[in-house]
Amino acid sequence: MTHRMLAPGSIRPPFARYAHGVEVSSGARLVVVSGQLGIDAAGRVPEGAEAQADLCFAACAAILAEAGMGPADVIRINAFVTDRVYMAGYMAARDRWLADRPDDALPASTLVIVSGFTRPEFVVEVEVTAAAP
């Protein structure tokens, strides 16, 4: 494994399925994925944070696949939503995407509420960083 979850017992455990920190082994290849929006290849934008987040994660997976990586190689997720009401939908999609990850091998994760994106119909954006041998 190229990375190790950091979970010090001296601080409060994470609020959800993510790690407080992730250590990457020396010599690992890194892939940094730009923020992906909830839009499909035909340009359609579904309503709702969960559907948009599913598309964001699918796009991230496709980009990672080009480098021979996948969700298991993700060491960090940064996500952005335009309102607190979208947090639950985003988190449901994130947790599905990470469903195969054991609880002791989760990525670091940050969720930020922002004022908006390039088009008003977008409510979620996701970027990831991955590491693999």
C-alpha positions as CSV (number, residue, x, y, z in Angstrom):
1,M,0.0,0.0,0.0
2,T,1.3,3.5,-0.9
3,H,-0.5,5.3,1.8
4,R,-1.5,5.0,5.5
5,M,-4.4,6.6,7.3
6,L,-3.4,8.8,10.2
7,A,-5.8,8.8,13.2
8,P,-4.3,10.0,16.4
9,G,-6.2,9.0,19.5
10,S,-5.5,12.3,21.1
11,I,-8.0,14.2,18.9
12,R,-11.7,13.8,18.1
13,P,-12.4,11.1,15.5
14,P,-13.6,12.4,12.1
15,F,-17.3,13.4,11.7
16,A,-17.8,11.0,8.8
17,R,-16.0,8.4,6.7
18,Y,-12.7,10.1,6.1
19,A,-9.2,10.3,7.6
20,H,-7.7,13.2,9.5
21,G,-4.5,12.7,7.6
22,V,-2.9,10.3,5.1
23,E,0.8,9.5,4.8
24,V,2.1,8.7,1.3
25,S,5.1,6.4,0.8
26,S,8.2,7.7,-0.9
27,G,8.3,7.1,-4.6
28,A,4.5,7.0,-5.1
29,R,3.1,8.5,-8.3
30,L,0.6,11.3,-7.6
31,V,-2.4,12.3,-9.7
32,V,-4.2,15.5,-9.0
33,V,-7.7,15.8,-10.5
34,S,-9.2,19.2,-11.1
35,G,-12.6,20.0,-9.7
36,Q,-15.3,18.0,-11.5
37,L,-18.8,19.3,-11.9
38,G,-22.0,17.4,-12.0
39,I,-22.5,17.3,-15.8
40,D,-22.6,14.3,-18.1
41,A,-20.8,13.8,-21.4
42,A,-23.9,15.1,-23.3
43,G,-23.9,18.3,-21.2
44,R,-26.9,17.5,-19.1
45,V,-26.9,18.7,-15.4
46,P,-29.2,16.7,-13.2
47,E,-31.1,18.3,-10.3
48,G,-29.9,17.7,-6.8
49,A,-26.6,17.4,-5.0
50,E,-26.5,13.6,-4.9
51,A,-27.0,13.1,-8.6
52,Q,-24.5,15.8,-9.4
53,A,-22.0,14.3,-6.9
54,D,-22.4,10.9,-8.5
55,L,-21.4,12.4,-11.8
56,C,-18.5,14.3,-10.2
57,F,-17.1,11.0,-8.7
58,A,-17.7,9.2,-12.0
59,A,-15.6,11.8,-13.8
60,C,-12.9,11.6,-11.1
61,A,-12.8,7.8,-11.5
62,A,-12.5,8.1,-15.3
63,I,-9.6,10.5,-15.0
64,L,-7.9,8.2,-12.4
65,A,-8.4,5.2,-14.7
66,E,-6.3,7.0,-17.4
67,A,-3.4,6.8,-14.9
68,G,-4.1,3.2,-14.0
69,M,-5.6,4.2,-10.6
70,G,-9.0,4.1,-9.0
71,P,-11.0,5.2,-5.9
72,A,-8.8,2.9,-3.7
73,D,-5.8,5.1,-4.6
74,V,-7.4,8.4,-3.5
75,I,-5.7,10.0,-0.6
76,R,-7.6,13.3,-0.5
77,I,-11.1,14.6,-1.5
78,N,-11.9,18.3,-1.6
79,A,-15.6,19.0,-2.2
80,F,-17.6,22.2,-2.5
81,V,-21.4,22.7,-2.2
82,T,-23.4,25.8,-2.6
83,D,-25.6,25.4,0.5
84,R,-25.7,23.3,3.7
85,V,-28.8,21.5,2.3
86,Y,-26.6,19.8,-0.3
87,M,-24.2,18.3,2.3
88,A,-26.3,15.1,2.9
89,G,-26.6,14.3,-0.9
90,Y,-22.9,14.9,-1.5
91,M,-22.0,12.8,1.5
92,A,-24.2,9.9,0.4
93,A,-22.5,9.9,-3.0
94,R,-19.1,10.1,-1.4
95,D,-19.8,7.2,0.9
96,R,-21.1,5.1,-2.0
97,W,-17.9,5.9,-3.9
98,L,-15.8,4.9,-0.9
99,A,-17.9,1.8,0.0
100,D,-15.2,-0.7,-0.8
101,R,-12.6,1.2,1.3
102,P,-12.0,-0.3,4.8
103,D,-12.5,2.0,7.7
104,D,-8.8,2.1,8.4
105,A,-7.8,3.1,4.9
106,L,-10.0,6.2,4.2
107,P,-8.8,9.4,2.4
108,A,-8.5,12.8,4.0
109,S,-11.6,14.9,3.1
110,T,-12.7,18.5,3.2
111,L,-16.2,19.9,2.5
112,V,-16.6,23.6,2.0
113,I,-19.7,25.7,1.4
114,V,-19.2,28.2,-1.4
115,S,-21.3,31.0,-2.9
116,G,-21.6,29.4,-6.4
117,F,-19.9,28.0,-9.5
118,T,-19.6,29.0,-13.1
119,R,-23.3,28.2,-13.8
120,P,-26.1,28.5,-11.3
121,E,-27.4,24.9,-11.8
122,F,-24.2,23.4,-10.4
123,V,-24.4,22.7,-6.7
124,V,-21.4,20.4,-6.2
125,E,-17.8,20.2,-7.3
126,V,-15.3,17.5,-6.3
127,E,-11.5,17.2,-6.7
128,V,-9.3,14.3,-5.7
129,T,-5.7,13.5,-5.2
130,A,-4.5,9.9,-5.6
131,A,-1.2,8.1,-5.0
132,A,-0.1,4.7,-6.3
133,P,3.2,2.8,-7.0
